[in-house]
Amino acid sequence: MRFARQAFLVALVAIASLAVAGEQGRPEGWYAEVETSLGSFTFRLLPEQSPQTVAHFVAFATGRMEFIDPFTGAKKKEAFYDGIGVHKTTFAQRFEVGDRTGTGHGMPIVWVPAEPGPVNFSRPYRVGMTSSTMRRISGVLFFVSIVAEPYLNALHNCFGEIVEGRDVVERICNVKTNKRGAPLEGVTIRHIAIVKSGNPPPIPDPVPYTPPVPVFGLDPAAASTP
């Protein structure tokens, strides 16, 4: 009995050591561990270059951001992405997540400021926020890209880079879709966990942001300048 108990304790220590080693294997920072119906992947968050983009994503992922249920109109405060489906896939390029209606037009109306940085879409395996008309950048609807797409740099905030599970991301990007780009067989985000490695600075709180109203036509002041 004593030998069995000792063996059990040794096994527990070994498992704990593996967990610590795995965490220590990642550079210091914040990470999003994404569990999907096709497997799991992890991306490193980039709060140093996109603080408000990361802040809003984390708040939605962890249930700290209130939103209105698009089906009932009720206010909710829960892990927004859990159980949500991938609503659009551009074959062999990227997929989008963040709309509970599955249309790409029913996400919470939350915006973040433009936050360009050195880590961008000029290289593959990046995570970014979508942008709508008039260059308004969503604080909830995100996409994952598996190819270099430098033309996205001027329009979208890059707030993460895939560090584990690239094969899973590629699998999602290569599913069969209908004419609208929706997967024929649903791909679901089961859970997103926000974890840290080491002791990085805290992720900032999300700050409400209202995009500036675009001005169309000529600036009268500029037009009158000789």
Helices and strands as residue ranges (DSSP letters): H 2-24, E 29-36, E 39-45, H 51-62, E 67-68, E 75-76, E 84-90, E 94-97, E 111-112, E 126-131, G 133-135, E 137-145, G 150-152, E 158-164, H 166-173, E 188-197, H 220-223
